[in-house]
Amino acid sequence: MSQEIKTSDYTVCSDDNSNTVHFSGELALSNPSEYDPINKLLIALADGAPDTLTLDLRHLEFVNSSGISMLSKFVLGMRKHKDTQVVVLGSNEFSWQSKSLRNLEKLLPGLKLELS
């Protein structure tokens, strides 16, 4: 079942058919606990043990440090899902992505990062 979290600033929606989570807009929530609904959506998808789990961040214009922390912790947690290939799609259009997303590769050996 697909899920969507939508506000005036951002949208996060899961496509359970493709095991992809699409992020768009600006994620600038004021504290880490505000990221819990997004984290729960990610974990629910991961717990389904898909062969591939894709995080599509190509339309995410901005994310603050709390959001990067949430993504980093999620990627770290994916180490226990050894049979799931994590793919992160990013865009060189947003400078934070080319800088920050490379760090996810260090947290999860085998993570596939595609910047376009």
N, CA, C and O atoms as a MOPAC input file, in Angstrom:
PM7 MOZYME 1SCF
protein

 N      0.83800 1    -1.17800 1     0.00000 1
 C      0.00000 1     0.00000 1     0.00000 1
 C      0.88700 1     1.24700 1     0.00000 1
 O      1.74700 1     1.40300 1     0.86600 1
 N      0.67800 1     2.10700 1    -0.94900 1
 C      1.45800 1     3.33200 1    -1.03600 1
 C      1.00800 1     4.32300 1     0.03400 1
 O     -0.15800 1     4.36400 1     0.42600 1
 N      1.97400 1     5.11900 1     0.49100 1
 C      1.69600 1     6.12800 1     1.51400 1
 C      2.20300 1     7.47700 1     1.02600 1
 O      3.12200 1     7.55800 1     0.21100 1
 N      1.58200 1     8.53700 1     1.54600 1
 C      2.01800 1     9.87900 1     1.17900 1
 C      1.97800 1    10.77200 1     2.41100 1
 O      1.01700 1    10.75900 1     3.18100 1
 N      3.04200 1    11.54600 1     2.57800 1
 C      3.11200 1    12.58100 1     3.60500 1
 C      3.28700 1    13.88100 1     2.82600 1
 O      4.27700 1    14.06500 1     2.11900 1
 N      2.31300 1    14.77900 1     2.96600 1
 C      2.33000 1    15.98900 1     2.14200 1
 C      2.04600 1    17.21500 1     2.99900 1
 O      1.11000 1    17.23100 1     3.79800 1
 N      2.87200 1    18.24100 1     2.81800 1
 C      2.64400 1    19.53900 1     3.45400 1
 C      2.81400 1    20.60000 1     2.36600 1
 O      3.05400 1    20.27500 1     1.20300 1
 N      2.69000 1    21.84000 1     2.74800 1
 C      2.88300 1    22.91200 1     1.76800 1
 C      4.35100 1    23.03100 1     1.34800 1
 O      4.64900 1    23.62900 1     0.31400 1
 N      5.27100 1    22.46600 1     2.14100 1
 C      6.70400 1    22.57900 1     1.85000 1
 C      7.30200 1    21.36500 1     1.14500 1
 O      8.24400 1    21.50600 1     0.36500 1
 N      6.76400 1    20.17500 1     1.41100 1
 C      7.36900 1    18.96700 1     0.86900 1
 C      6.33500 1    17.85400 1     0.69200 1
 O      5.23900 1    17.88800 1     1.25200 1
 N      6.73500 1    16.87000 1    -0.11200 1
 C      5.94900 1    15.64900 1    -0.28800 1
 C      6.90700 1    14.46700 1    -0.22100 1
 O      7.97100 1    14.48000 1    -0.84100 1
 N      6.52000 1    13.45100 1     0.53400 1
 C      7.24100 1    12.18700 1     0.55900 1
 C      6.19700 1    11.11900 1     0.29200 1
 O      5.22800 1    10.99200 1     1.04000 1
 N      6.38800 1    10.35500 1    -0.76600 1
 C      5.40200 1     9.30500 1    -1.04500 1
 C      6.11500 1     8.02400 1    -1.45500 1
 O      7.13200 1     8.04300 1    -2.14900 1
 N      5.55200 1     6.92200 1    -1.00600 1
 C      6.12300 1     5.62700 1    -1.34000 1
 C      5.30200 1     5.00200 1    -2.45600 1
 O      4.07700 1     5.11600 1    -2.49300 1
 N      5.99600 1     4.35000 1    -3.34800 1
 C      5.37200 1     3.57000 1    -4.40200 1
 C      5.73400 1     2.11900 1    -4.10800 1
 O      6.83500 1     1.66600 1    -4.42200 1
 N      4.80400 1     1.40400 1    -3.50900 1
 C      5.09800 1     0.04500 1    -3.07900 1
 C      5.30800 1    -0.90900 1    -4.24700 1
 O      5.94800 1    -1.94800 1    -4.08700 1
 N      4.78200 1    -0.57400 1    -5.41400 1
 C      4.98200 1    -1.44200 1    -6.57700 1
 C      6.43500 1    -1.45400 1    -7.02300 1
 O      6.95200 1    -2.48900 1    -7.44600 1
 N      7.09300 1    -0.30400 1    -6.93000 1
 C      8.49300 1    -0.21300 1    -7.34400 1
 C      9.44300 1    -0.11000 1    -6.15300 1
 O     10.65600 1    -0.01100 1    -6.34000 1
 N      8.90700 1    -0.13300 1    -4.93200 1
 C      9.72200 1     0.01200 1    -3.71600 1
 C     10.58700 1     1.26900 1    -3.78700 1
 O     11.78500 1     1.25300 1    -3.50200 1
 N      9.92500 1     2.35800 1    -4.17900 1
 C     10.59600 1     3.64300 1    -4.31300 1
 C      9.91000 1     4.66800 1    -3.42000 1
 O      8.68400 1     4.70900 1    -3.32300 1
 N     10.72400 1     5.49300 1    -2.76900 1
 C     10.19600 1     6.61100 1    -1.99200 1
 C     10.64200 1     7.88600 1    -2.70500 1
 O     11.83500 1     8.12900 1    -2.88400 1
 N      9.66700 1     8.68800 1    -3.10500 1
 C      9.92000 1     9.94000 1    -3.82400 1
 C      9.85500 1    11.10600 1    -2.83600 1
 O      8.89800 1    11.23300 1    -2.07200 1
 N     10.87900 1    11.94700 1    -2.86200 1
 C     10.94200 1    13.14600 1    -2.02700 1
 C     10.91100 1    14.35800 1    -2.94000 1
 O     11.56900 1    14.36400 1    -3.98000 1
 N     10.15000 1    15.39500 1    -2.56700 1
 C     10.18300 1    16.63800 1    -3.33200 1
 C      9.94200 1    17.82200 1    -2.40600 1
 O      9.36800 1    17.68300 1    -1.32700 1
 N     10.39400 1    18.98900 1    -2.85100 1
 C     10.20800 1    20.21400 1    -2.07400 1
 C     11.38200 1    20.49900 1    -1.16500 1
 O     12.53400 1    20.23700 1    -1.51000 1
 N     11.07000 1    21.04900 1     0.02100 1
 C     12.09400 1    21.43400 1     0.99200 1
 C     11.77600 1    20.80300 1     2.34500 1
 O     10.72400 1    21.06200 1     2.92900 1
 N     12.69300 1    19.97500 1     2.83600 1
 C     12.54500 1    19.33000 1     4.14400 1
 C     13.34600 1    20.13800 1     5.15900 1
 O     14.55900 1    19.96900 1     5.28000 1
 N     12.67500 1    20.99800 1     5.87100 1
 C     13.34000 1    21.85000 1     6.86200 1
 C     12.53700 1    21.82200 1     8.15800 1
 O     12.14100 1    22.86500 1     8.67800 1
 N     12.30300 1    20.61800 1     8.67400 1
 C     11.52000 1    20.47800 1     9.89200 1
 C     12.35300 1    20.94900 1    11.08100 1
 O     13.58200 1    20.87700 1    11.05700 1
 N     11.67900 1    21.42500 1    12.10900 1
 C     12.39400 1    22.12600 1    13.17200 1
 C     13.13500 1    21.23700 1    14.15800 1
 O     14.06100 1    21.70800 1    14.81800 1
 N     12.76000 1    19.96600 1    14.28200 1
 C     13.53000 1    19.09200 1    15.17400 1
 C     13.46100 1    17.65700 1    14.68400 1
 O     12.57000 1    17.30500 1    13.91000 1
 N     14.40400 1    16.81900 1    15.13300 1
 C     14.47900 1    15.44400 1    14.63000 1
 C     13.18700 1    14.63700 1    14.79500 1
 O     12.87400 1    13.80300 1    13.94600 1
 N     12.44200 1    14.87300 1    15.86500 1
 C     11.22600 1    14.06800 1    16.08000 1
 C     10.16600 1    14.34100 1    15.00800 1
 O      9.31200 1    13.49100 1    14.75800 1
 N     10.21100 1    15.49700 1    14.38200 1
 C      9.25500 1    15.80500 1    13.31900 1
 C      9.49100 1    14.95300 1    12.07400 1
 O      8.63200 1    14.87700 1    11.19600 1
 N     10.65500 1    14.31500 1    12.00200 1
 C     10.96000 1    13.42800 1    10.87900 1
 C     10.45200 1    12.00400 1    11.12000 1
 O     10.57000 1    11.15800 1    10.23300 1
 N      9.89300 1    11.72400 1    12.29400 1
 C      9.43700 1    10.36600 1    12.61900 1
 C      8.46300 1     9.77800 1    11.59700 1
 O      8.63200 1     8.61800 1    11.22000 1
 N      7.44500 1    10.52100 1    11.12600 1
 C      6.53300 1     9.92400 1    10.14700 1
 C      7.24500 1     9.49200 1     8.85500 1
 O      6.90700 1     8.46300 1     8.27000 1
 N      8.22100 1    10.27600 1     8.42000 1
 C      8.97600 1     9.92200 1     7.21400 1
 C      9.82500 1     8.69400 1     7.48900 1
 O      9.89200 1     7.78400 1     6.66300 1
 N     10.47400 1     8.66300 1     8.64500 1
 C     11.30200 1     7.52300 1     9.01400 1
 C     10.45600 1     6.24700 1     9.10200 1
 O     10.88500 1     5.18300 1     8.65400 1
 N      9.27300 1     6.35700 1     9.67200 1
 C      8.38800 1     5.18300 1     9.78500 1
 C      7.96900 1     4.68500 1     8.40700 1
 O      7.88300 1     3.47600 1     8.19000 1
 N      7.70900 1     5.58900 1     7.48100 1
 C      7.37200 1     5.20600 1     6.11900 1
 C      8.53400 1     4.43000 1     5.49100 1
 O      8.31900 1     3.39500 1     4.86100 1
 N      9.76100 1     4.92700 1     5.66000 1
 C     10.94700 1     4.26300 1     5.11200 1
 C     11.13700 1     2.87900 1     5.72800 1
 O     11.39600 1     1.90700 1     5.01900 1
 N     11.00700 1     2.79900 1     7.03700 1
 C     11.20700 1     1.52500 1     7.73900 1
 C     10.14900 1     0.50500 1     7.33700 1
 O     10.45200 1    -0.67700 1     7.16800 1
 N      8.90700 1     0.96200 1     7.18500 1
 C      7.83600 1     0.04200 1     6.77700 1
 C      8.14800 1    -0.57300 1     5.41100 1
 O      7.91800 1    -1.76400 1     5.20100 1
 N      8.66200 1     0.22300 1     4.49900 1
 C      9.01700 1    -0.28900 1     3.18500 1
 C     10.19800 1    -1.25800 1     3.29500 1
 O     10.19200 1    -2.31800 1     2.66900 1
 N     11.19600 1    -0.89900 1     4.07900 1
 C     12.38100 1    -1.75100 1     4.24800 1
 C     12.02400 1    -3.07700 1     4.90800 1
 O     12.58100 1    -4.11800 1     4.56100 1
 N     11.09900 1    -3.03600 1     5.85500 1
 C     10.71300 1    -4.25800 1     6.56400 1
 C     10.00900 1    -5.26100 1     5.65600 1
 O      9.88800 1    -6.43400 1     6.01000 1
 N      9.54900 1    -4.81800 1     4.50200 1
 C      8.96500 1    -5.72300 1     3.52200 1
 C     10.01700 1    -6.53400 1     2.77900 1
 O      9.68500 1    -7.36800 1     1.93700 1
 N     11.28800 1    -6.28800 1     3.09500 1
 C     12.44200 1    -6.99500 1     2.51400 1
 C     12.43900 1    -7.01300 1     0.98500 1
 O     12.55300 1    -8.07700 1     0.37700 1
 N     12.30700 1    -5.83400 1     0.36000 1
 C     12.35400 1    -5.80600 1    -1.11000 1
 C     13.77000 1    -6.10400 1    -1.61100 1
 O     14.74800 1    -5.91300 1    -0.88800 1
 N     13.86400 1    -6.57300 1    -2.85700 1
 C     15.18400 1    -6.80100 1    -3.45200 1
 C     15.93300 1    -5.47600 1    -3.58700 1
 O     17.14000 1    -5.39800 1    -3.35800 1
 N     15.18300 1    -4.43500 1    -3.96700 1
 C     15.75600 1    -3.10300 1    -4.15600 1
 C     14.85100 1    -2.08500 1    -3.47600 1
 O     13.62600 1    -2.17700 1    -3.56500 1
 N     15.45300 1    -1.11900 1    -2.80100 1
 C     14.73300 1    -0.00700 1    -2.18500 1
 C     15.36700 1     1.27100 1    -2.71600 1
 O     16.55700 1     1.51300 1    -2.51300 1
 N     14.57100 1     2.08500 1    -3.39400 1
 C     15.09200 1     3.29200 1    -4.02800 1
 C     14.59200 1     4.53400 1    -3.31300 1
 O     13.39700 1     4.67800 1    -3.05400 1
 N     15.51600 1     5.42500 1    -2.99600 1
 C     15.19100 1     6.74200 1    -2.45300 1
 C     15.42000 1     7.73900 1    -3.57900 1
 O     16.56000 1     8.00100 1    -3.96100 1
 N     14.34400 1     8.29000 1    -4.10500 1
 C     14.43200 1     9.23500 1    -5.21700 1
 C     14.39600 1    10.65200 1    -4.65000 1
 O     13.33700 1    11.17300 1    -4.30000 1
 N     15.57300 1    11.25700 1    -4.56800 1
 C     15.72200 1    12.59500 1    -3.98400 1
 C     15.91900 1    13.67000 1    -5.05800 1
 O     16.24400 1    14.81300 1    -4.73600 1
 N     15.72700 1    13.31400 1    -6.31200 1
 C     16.04500 1    14.23700 1    -7.41600 1
 C     15.25100 1    15.53500 1    -7.37900 1
 O     15.68800 1    16.54300 1    -7.93400 1
 N     14.08600 1    15.52200 1    -6.72900 1
 C     13.25500 1    16.73000 1    -6.67600 1
 C     13.24000 1    17.35000 1    -5.28200 1
 O     12.40600 1    18.20500 1    -4.98300 1
 N     14.16600 1    16.91200 1    -4.43600 1
 C     14.27600 1    17.48500 1    -3.08600 1
 C     15.27200 1    18.63700 1    -3.14900 1
 O     16.48200 1    18.42900 1    -3.24200 1
 N     14.74100 1    19.85400 1    -3.09900 1
 C     15.56600 1    21.04300 1    -3.29400 1
 C     16.45900 1    21.34100 1    -2.09700 1
 O     17.56400 1    21.86000 1    -2.25200 1
 N     15.97500 1    21.01100 1    -0.90000 1
 C     16.72500 1    21.33900 1     0.31000 1
 C     16.36600 1    20.35100 1     1.40800 1
 O     15.22800 1    19.88900 1     1.49600 1
 N     17.33800 1    20.03400 1     2.23500 1
 C     17.08200 1    19.26900 1     3.45900 1
 C     18.03000 1    19.81200 1     4.52100 1
 O     19.20300 1    20.06400 1     4.24600 1
 N     17.51400 1    19.99100 1     5.73600 1
 C     18.36200 1    20.53600 1     6.80700 1
 C     19.14000 1    19.41100 1     7.48700 1
 O     19.02500 1    18.24600 1     7.10500 1
 N     19.92600 1    19.76800 1     8.49000 1
 C     20.79600 1    18.78300 1     9.14100 1
 C     20.00000 1    17.67700 1     9.82600 1
 O     20.44800 1    16.53100 1     9.86200 1
 N     18.82900 1    18.00000 1    10.36800 1
 C     17.99800 1    16.95900 1    10.99500 1
 C     17.51400 1    15.95800 1     9.95100 1
 O     17.42300 1    14.76300 1    10.22800 1
 N     17.20900 1    16.43900 1     8.76800 1
 C     16.77100 1    15.55100 1     7.69100 1
 C     17.90100 1    14.67500 1     7.18600 1
 O     17.70000 1    13.49600 1     6.89700 1
 N     19.09400 1    15.25400 1     7.08000 1
 C     20.26100 1    14.46400 1     6.65900 1
 C     20.55600 1    13.40300 1     7.72000 1
 O     20.90600 1    12.27000 1     7.39000 1
 N     20.41600 1    13.77000 1     8.97500 1
 C     20.63000 1    12.81500 1    10.06200 1
 C     19.63100 1    11.66200 1     9.97200 1
 O     20.00400 1    10.50300 1    10.14900 1
 N     18.37000 1    11.97600 1     9.69900 1
 C     17.34500 1    10.93800 1     9.57600 1
 C     17.67600 1     9.99500 1     8.41600 1
 O     17.58300 1     8.77600 1     8.56200 1
 N     18.05900 1    10.55200 1     7.27200 1
 C     18.42100 1     9.71800 1     6.12200 1
 C     19.64500 1     8.85900 1     6.43500 1
 O     19.69200 1     7.68300 1     6.07400 1
 N     20.63100 1     9.44800 1     7.10400 1
 C     21.84900 1     8.71800 1     7.45100 1
 C     21.55300 1     7.55700 1     8.39200 1
 O     22.07000 1     6.45600 1     8.20400 1
 N     20.72500 1     7.80100 1     9.40300 1
 C     20.36900 1     6.73400 1    10.34400 1
 C     19.58600 1     5.62900 1     9.64300 1
 O     19.77300 1     4.44900 1     9.93600 1
 N     18.71300 1     6.01000 1     8.72100 1
 C     17.96100 1     5.00200 1     7.97300 1
 C     18.92000 1     4.13800 1     7.15500 1
 O     18.82200 1     2.91100 1     7.16800 1
 N     19.84900 1     4.78300 1     6.44300 1
 C     20.80700 1     4.04500 1     5.61300 1
 C     21.66000 1     3.13100 1     6.49200 1
 O     21.91400 1     1.98500 1     6.12200 1
 N     22.10200 1     3.61900 1     7.64100 1
 C     22.85300 1     2.76800 1     8.56900 1
 C     22.03900 1     1.55200 1     8.98900 1
 O     22.56100 1     0.44000 1     9.06500 1
 N     20.77000 1     1.76900 1     9.25800 1
 C     19.88800 1     0.68100 1     9.65900 1
 C     19.68900 1    -0.34900 1     8.56600 1
 O     19.34000 1    -1.49500 1     8.84800 1
 N     19.90600 1     0.04300 1     7.32600 1
 C     19.73800 1    -0.88800 1     6.21000 1
 C     20.85200 1    -1.93000 1     6.17000 1
 O     20.76800 1    -2.88300 1     5.39600 1
 N     21.88700 1    -1.77000 1     6.98100 1
 C     22.94000 1    -2.78600 1     7.05000 1
 C     22.37400 1    -4.13600 1     7.48000 1
 O     22.88500 1    -5.18100 1     7.07500 1
 N     21.32600 1    -4.12100 1     8.29500 1
 C     20.75000 1    -5.39600 1     8.74900 1
 C     19.85200 1    -6.03800 1     7.69600 1
 O     19.44200 1    -7.18900 1     7.84300 1
 N     19.54900 1    -5.29700 1     6.64100 1
 C     18.75600 1    -5.82100 1     5.52200 1
 C     19.72700 1    -6.16800 1     4.38700 1
 O     19.73100 1    -5.53100 1     3.33400 1
 N     20.53300 1    -7.17300 1     4.62800 1
 C     21.62400 1    -7.49700 1     3.70900 1
 C     21.16200 1    -7.88200 1     2.30500 1
 O     21.92200 1    -7.73800 1     1.34800 1
 N     19.93100 1    -8.36700 1     2.16900 1
 C     19.44100 1    -8.80000 1     0.86100 1
 C     18.75400 1    -7.68800 1     0.07200 1
 O     18.26100 1    -7.92200 1    -1.03100 1
 N     18.72000 1    -6.48300 1     0.63300 1
 C     18.08400 1    -5.35300 1    -0.05200 1
 C     19.14900 1    -4.40200 1    -0.58500 1
 O     19.98800 1    -3.90200 1     0.16400 1
 N     19.09900 1    -4.16200 1    -1.88800 1
 C     19.99400 1    -3.18600 1    -2.52000 1
 C     19.37000 1    -1.80000 1    -2.34600 1
 O     18.23400 1    -1.57000 1    -2.76000 1
 N     20.11200 1    -0.88600 1    -1.73800 1
 C     19.62500 1     0.48000 1    -1.57400 1
 C     20.18200 1     1.32300 1    -2.72200 1
 O     21.38700 1     1.35200 1    -2.97300 1
 N     19.26800 1     2.00500 1    -3.40600 1
 C     19.63700 1     2.89100 1    -4.50900 1
 C     19.18700 1     4.29800 1    -4.13300 1
 O     18.04500 1     4.49800 1    -3.72100 1
 N     20.07600 1     5.26400 1    -4.27400 1
 C     19.73400 1     6.66200 1    -4.01100 1
 C     19.89400 1     7.42600 1    -5.32500 1
 O     20.96900 1     7.44900 1    -5.92500 1
 N     18.79800 1     8.04800 1    -5.75200 1
 C     18.81800 1     8.86800 1    -6.96200 1
 C     18.90100 1    10.32800 1    -6.55200 1
 O     18.06600 1    10.81400 1    -5.78900 1
 N     19.89900 1    11.02000 1    -7.05400 1
 C     20.06900 1    12.42200 1    -6.71400 1
 C     20.26500 1    13.27300 1    -7.95500 1
 O     20.37200 1    12.75800 1    -9.06800 1
 N     20.30900 1    14.57100 1    -7.75200 1
 C     20.46400 1    15.51500 1    -8.84400 1
 C     21.62800 1    16.45800 1    -8.56800 1
 O     21.76500 1    16.99300 1    -7.46800 1
 N     22.45700 1    16.65100 1    -9.57600 1
 C     23.54100 1    17.62700 1    -9.46000 1
 C     23.01400 1    19.05600 1    -9.47900 1
 O     23.76200 1    20.00300 1    -9.23500 1
 N     21.72900 1    19.21000 1    -9.76700 1
 C     21.11200 1    20.53300 1    -9.81400 1
 C     21.12000 1    21.20000 1    -8.43100 1
 O     21.18400 1    22.42500 1    -8.32400 1
 N     21.05400 1    20.38100 1    -7.38200 1
 C     21.02900 1    20.91100 1    -6.01700 1
 C     22.36300 1    20.58700 1    -5.34700 1
 O     22.68200 1    19.41900 1    -5.12600 1
 N     23.13500 1    21.61600 1    -5.02500 1
 C     24.50700 1    21.42100 1    -4.54800 1
 C     24.58800 1    20.56200 1    -3.28800 1
 O     25.56300 1    19.83200 1    -3.10900 1
 N     23.58200 1    20.63400 1    -2.41200 1
 C     23.64700 1    19.84200 1    -1.18000 1
 C     23.67800 1    18.35000 1    -1.50000 1
 O     24.25700 1    17.56900 1    -0.74400 1
 N     23.06100 1    17.94500 1    -2.61200 1
 C     22.99200 1    16.51900 1    -2.92000 1
 C     24.34800 1    15.93600 1    -3.29900 1
 O     24.73200 1    14.88100 1    -2.79400 1
 N     25.07100 1    16.60900 1    -4.17600 1
 C     26.37300 1    16.07200 1    -4.58400 1
 C     27.34800 1    16.05400 1    -3.40500 1
 O     28.25500 1    15.22300 1    -3.36800 1
 N     27.17100 1    16.95600 1    -2.45400 1
 C     28.04600 1    16.98500 1    -1.27600 1
 C     27.62500 1    15.95700 1    -0.23000 1
 O     28.45700 1    15.19100 1     0.25800 1
 N     26.35300 1    15.93700 1     0.11300 1
 C     25.88700 1    15.13300 1     1.24500 1
 C     25.58800 1    13.67600 1     0.90100 1
 O     25.81900 1    12.79000 1     1.72300 1
 N     25.08600 1    13.42200 1    -0.28000 1
 C     24.66500 1    12.06200 1    -0.60100 1
 C     25.83900 1    11.09600 1    -0.72200 1
 O     25.67800 1     9.89700 1    -0.49900 1
 N     27.01500 1    11.60500 1    -1.07300 1
 C     28.19700 1    10.73400 1    -1.15500 1
 C     28.52200 1    10.12500 1     0.20400 1
 O     29.06700 1     9.02300 1     0.27600 1
 N     28.19500 1    10.82900 1     1.27500 1
 C     28.45100 1    10.29800 1     2.61200 1
 C     27.63000 1     9.03900 1     2.89300 1
 O     28.04300 1     8.19600 1     3.69000 1
 N     26.47100 1     8.90800 1     2.24400 1
 C     25.64500 1     7.71900 1     2.45400 1
 C     26.35600 1     6.46400 1     1.96000 1
 O     26.16300 1     5.38000 1     2.51000 1
 N     27.18400 1     6.61300 1     0.91500 1
 C     27.94800 1     5.46600 1     0.40900 1
 C     28.92600 1     4.96900 1     1.45600 1
 O     29.20600 1     3.77200 1     1.52800 1
 N     29.44600 1     5.87500 1     2.26400 1
 C     30.38200 1     5.48800 1     3.32200 1
 C     29.66500 1     4.74900 1     4.44700 1
 O     30.24500 1     3.87800 1     5.09600 1
 N     28.40100 1     5.10200 1     4.67400 1
 C     27.64000 1     4.47600 1     5.76100 1
 C     27.14900 1     3.07700 1     5.40400 1
 O     26.98400 1     2.22500 1     6.27800 1
 N     26.91700 1     2.85100 1     4.11600 1
 C     26.38200 1     1.55900 1     3.67900 1
 C     27.15400 1     1.07600 1     2.46000 1
 O     26.83800 1     1.43900 1     1.32600 1
 N     28.17600 1     0.24800 1     2.70800 1
 C     28.90800 1    -0.30800 1     1.56200 1
 C     27.91000 1    -1.04300 1     0.65300 1
 O     27.06600 1    -1.80300 1     1.12800 1
 N     28.01800 1    -0.80800 1    -0.62800 1
 C     27.10700 1    -1.44700 1    -1.57100 1
 C     25.95100 1    -0.54900 1    -1.97500 1
 O     25.23700 1    -0.85600 1    -2.93000 1
 N     25.75400 1     0.56500 1    -1.25900 1
 C     24.71700 1     1.51400 1    -1.65800 1
 C     25.04400 1     2.03000 1    -3.05000 1
 O     26.19600 1     2.34900 1    -3.34700 1
 N     24.04500 1     2.11000 1    -3.88900 1
 C     24.23200 1     2.58900 1    -5.25800 1
 C     23.72300 1     4.01600 1    -5.34300 1
 O     22.52800 1     4.26600 1    -5.19100 1
 N     24.63400 1     4.95400 1    -5.58700 1
 C     24.27600 1     6.36400 1    -5.69900 1
 C     24.33100 1     6.75800 1    -7.17600 1
 O     25.34100 1     6.55400 1    -7.85000 1
 N     23.22800 1     7.32600 1    -7.66200 1
 C     23.16000 1     7.79100 1    -9.03700 1
 C     22.82000 1     9.26300 1    -9.05400 1
 O     21.68900 1     9.65100 1    -8.76300 1
 N     23.80600 1    10.08900 1    -9.39700 1
 C     23.59700 1    11.53600 1    -9.50700 1
 C     23.50500 1    11.89300 1   -10.97500 1
 O     24.34500 1    11.47900 1   -11.77400 1
 N     22.48500 1    12.66400 1   -11.33500 1
 C     22.34800 1    13.05300 1   -12.74300 1
 C     22.05600 1    14.52900 1   -12.86700 1
 O     21.90800 1    15.03800 1   -13.97800 1

